[in-house]
Amino acid sequence: MRFGIFMGPYHKPGLNPLVSFQQDMQTIINLDELGFDEAWIGEHHSGGIETIGSPELFIAAAAERTKRIKLGTGAITLPYHNPLWVADRIVQLDYQTRGRMMFGVAPGQLVQDAQMMGLHPSQNRQRLQEALEVIIPLFKGERVTRKTDWFDLQDARLQMLPYSNFDMATVSVLSPSGPLLAGRHGMGMLSVAATDPDGIEKLLGHWQIMEQEAASHGQPKPLRKDWRLMGPMHLAETMEQAKEDVRYGLSMLEDYRAHINPAPDIDWWDIDKIVDMLNESGAAVIGTPEMARAQINRLIEKSGGFGTYLLMGVDWARYPATVRSHQLFAEEVMPYFNGLGDPLRKSFEEVMATGYAGAQLTAAAQASMIEKYKRGSV
């Protein structure tokens, strides 16, 4: 299994933007050093919480500061851009990152973003489909002539073809639109509501939709390694510490999210009740690495298997506590699933199973050498 982060990002209101950009960049650097596999960066233009307007700009800077982590647009809101220029920027980013770029798309989350452009949110999914019908052929080196009510391309083509065979993925929430697009265009899927009580029950159905749509459009059979599931977690050494950490920002940020996505009608400011509700429903993990492992095992069971688990990038806790949460995840959760810890654990158990025989043999060897030295026979 692979691991990463889906970074909107969600910052607590009032945080200095200079600080928030620095923290976002440092998070990617930290995750690269901790062995995380990928990071997806969002695009948003209103709300005052999700402060990155151009994931391409952020990824270009992050690629210069990291060594191996892959960096994805999570996601470009295609209805807001001419598809030819999106394709051109993505190819440039593919070269600049030497193949560490991933291409993720979405119809758009924030109503205000669409309204500022004179769009109705109901138009976005149709525009997303129309844009993909242009962008994917362009990536393949094809010439495209296509006119819609929002773009007009005449013999359009890219002057450079992609540097790599980069991953492509569509965001999926609760409706079938995400898996329909992913299957139709042979893309991967980013299930960002995977731990939502309703979303987790839709996972298997979404995968089946994706498989059916791929088959009916002549696409290769989808691979579960290309399926990414996102779920929020904040980890600490104890459950009590984790709960104390999230008093910083959980209530404000989850209340904000309830204003842009359907959510339970509850008091988000009763932190003790909210933490219990999130943990008991499985919507999130606020607790220990053991709880995180149980959550991922539950997702494996419900989905039938997937390739990458993504943390949510959110300021539930102050930044140092968030850094510690990522460290605990890397130390105690990732090795459990990717197998890196298995040989070490086996070797440790083999030594422990011998009792103190090894120590006794060492002591005997030491005593023998001491005796030889005393006799002058060394």
N, C-alpha and C positions, 0 to 999 in steps of 0.2 A: 504494500500500500504506500501511496505517496501522500505528502502533507503540504499544506500551504495556508494562505490567508486570502480572504475576500475583503478588500479594504475599500469601503465606500468613499472616504472614511467617515465614521460618525464621531464628530468632536463635540464635547460639551460646549454650549454657548458661552461666550465670554473669553475663550482661550485666544490668546494673541495669535493671529494667523501666521506670523513669522515662526512662532514656536510650533504651531501645529504642522506646518510643512517640514520643519526640522525633525519633529518626532516621527512623522510618517516615513521620512527617508531613513532615519536611524532604525526604525522598526524593520525595514527591508534589509538593511545591512546586518542587523542582529540575526534575523531569520536565515539569511545566507550563511552566516558563521555557525549557526546552530544546526544546519543540515536540512532545513526545510527545502522543499522542491520547487515551489512556485508561489507567486503573489499576483493577484488580480486587482487592478486599480480602476476605480469608477469614474464616471463623468456626470457631474451635476452642476446646476447653475442658479439654484435658489434654495432657500430654507435656512441658510446660515450654519448648517451642521456639516454637510458633505462638501468640502471646500476645494476639491480638485476639479477644475473645469476641463482640463485636457490630460487624459491619461497618457497620451503619446509623449507629451513634454516631460511628465514625471518619469515615465519609463526610460526615456533617453538619458535622463540624469542618473537614475538608479543603476542603469547598466554600466555606467562609468565607475560606480562605487561598489560594485559587487563582482563576484567571481563566477558563480555557477547557477544561482537561482534563476528560474525562468520567470518572465514578466509578461503579464497579460492585460489587455484592455478589458476591464470587468465592470461595466462594459461600455463600448462606444454606442451612443444613442443614434443609430443610423438615420432615423427620420429627420434629424436636424442638420444633416450634411449632404452635400452632393456626393453620390456614391463613387464617382470617378476619383475625386480628391481623397476620399477615405482610403480607397485602394492604393493610391499613390503614396500616401503617408505611411501606410502599413508596410508596404514594400521597403520604403526607406528605413523604417524602424527595424525591419528584419535584417537589413544589412548592418545598421549601426550596432545592433546587439549581437551580431554574428550568430543568428539563429536562436537566440534566447527569448524571442518575442512570441506571444500567443495572441490570437485574435478572437475577442469575445464581443458579442453584440447583444443589444436589448432594445425594446421599443421605447423605453423611458419610464421612469418611476414618478417623477415629480410633476404634478399637474401644472404648477406655475411655469416650469420650463417650457412646456408646450404652449401655454397661453401667451407667454411673452413673444413667441414667434408667430402668433396668430393661428395656431393649430388647436384643434380639439383632440383630446387624448384618444378618442375613439378612432382617429385616423392613423395612429402610430403603428399599429400592428400590420396594417395593409402596406404602409410605407416601408416598414422593415422587410417585409417579403419582397417588395419591388426592388429595394436596394440590394438584397442578397442575390436576386436574379441577375443583377449586373456585375456585382463585385466578384463573385466566384468565377464567372467566365473570364473576367479581366485578369485574375490571378493565374489563369491557365494560358494566358497569352492570346486570347481571342479578341477580335474586334467587335464592338457592341454599338449598335444603333437602337436607341430606345427612347420613346417620348412618353412621359406621364404628365400629370397635372402639377408636378413639382420639380422635374428635371427633364432636360432634353439633351441626349447624347447623340452625336453624329460621328460615326466611324471612330468611336473612342477606343483607345488602347493605352497600355502602360509602356513607358519607354524602357523600363527595367522589369524583368521577371523576378519573382521572389528568390531570395538567397537560400531559403530552406523550405522544407515541407512542414510548415508550422501548424500547430494545433489551432483548430477553429471550434468555437462553442457558442451556443445560444443560451441565454438565461431562461430558466423555467421557474415559475412560482407555483401557483395553484391551478391555473387554467391549462388546457391542453395545447395552447398555442406554441409554447416552447418545444415540447417534444415533436409536434407536427413539423415545425421548421427544421429542427435538428435532423430528423429522419429524412425529410424531403431533400435536404442539401448535403447530406453525408457529413454532418458536423457532430461534435460532442455536445454534451448537455451540462449546464451549471444549475443544479437544483438548489436554489437559495432559501427555500422554505422546507428543507428536508427534515428539520426537527420540529416544525410546527405540528401541533396535534392533528390538524387536517392534512397538512402536507406529507407527513410520514405515511399516512394511509394511502396516499395517491402515488407513491414512488413506483411501486410495481406496475400500476396501470400506466403511468407515464412512460416507463420503459417499453411496455408492450405497444403503446401508440407509436413510439419512435421506431421500433422494429417493423411494424406494419407499414408505416409511411415510407421507410427506406426501401422495403421490398416492392412497394407499388410504384416507386419512382426509379427503380433500377440502381439504387445505391448499394454499396457493400453493407453487409450485415453489421449493425453497430457493435462495438466492442465495449465491454464493461470497464475496461481500463481507461476509456475516454469519458467516463461519467464521474462528475465531481459533485459532492454533497457538501453543503455549508451548514454549520451550526454554531451558535454562540457558546463560548465557554470562558469562564474566569477561574483559574486554579490558584490554590495556595496550599500551604502545608497542612492546614486544618480547615474544616468547614466553617468554623467560627471566623477565622481570619479572612476567608474568601467573602463571607457575607459582610464583614466590616469594610473590606476594600471597595465593594460595589456601592456602598452608600454615597460615594463621591458623585457618580453620574448615571447610575442605572435608571432611576426614576424619571429624570428629565429626558433622557434619550429614548426610553421606551414609550413615554408619553408622546414625544415627537413622532416616533415611528407609528404610533397608533393614529396619528393625524394624517399619515400618508398611505398606510396600508390597513386593511381591515384587521381589527384586533378585539379581544374581549373587552367588554364594558366594565372595567374595574378601576380601583383607585391605585394608580401606579406609584403613589407616594407612600404607601404602607410597605416599607422595604422588607420587613420580616415576612409579611404575607406574600409579597411578590416573589421573593426568593424561594419560598416553599412551593408556591404555585408553579414557577418555572421548572424547578427540579422535579416535582412530582408528576407534572404533565409531560416531561421530557423535552419541553420547548428549548431548554438551555441547561447547561451545567454550571453551577456556582458551587464549587467545592474542591475536591481533591483529584489527583491523577487517577485514582481507582475509579471514581465516578465517571471520569472522562473515558476510560477504557470500556466501562459498561455501556456508555452511550454509543460508542462506535460499534460495539458488538451488536447492539440493538438495531442500529441502522443497517448493518450487514444482513441481519436476519430479515428485516422488513423489505429491503430492496432486492435481496438475492445476490448482492455483491456489487461493488463499485471500485473505482480506481484511486480516487483522491479525496481526502477529507480536508475541508477548508475551515479554518477558524474565521470568525467575523471580526473585522477591525473596528473596534468601538471603544470609546472612553468610558466604560463602566467604572473603571478604577483609575486612580492617578497613574501617571506614566511609569514610575518605578515598579509599582505593583503589577502593571500589565507586562512589563519586561520580565518580571519574575514568573508570571503565569506562562509566558512563552517558553521560558527556560525549563520549567517543570514539565511542560508538555513534551519538549524535546528529550528530556532526561528519562521520563517514566512512562510516556504514552507511545511515542513513535517507535522505540525499539521493540515494544510488545507486539506491534503489528507488522513491522517491516523485516523482522527476523534478525536484526543486527545484534540483539542481546542474547539470542538463543545459544550460540557457541560458548559465550562467556558464562552463561548460567550453567550449562552442561559441564564445562570444565570445573567450575566452582563446586558443583554438586559431587563430581567425581573425587575431588580432593577431600571434601567433608565426609564422604562415605567411607574413607579409609580410617576414620577415627584419628588417633594421634600417632599412627604408625610412621608417618613421614617425619614428624618431629623427633620420634625416638631413634630412627635411623640416622638423622642428622646429628643428634646428641652423641650417638655411638661413634660416628665418624670423627666428631670433634675430640672426643675422649681418646680415641686411638691416636690421633695426631699429637695430642698433648703428651701421651705416654712415649711415643717415638721420639719426641723432642727431648724429653727427660733422659732417655737412654742414649741420646746423641746419634740416633740412627736415621735422622732425617737427611 
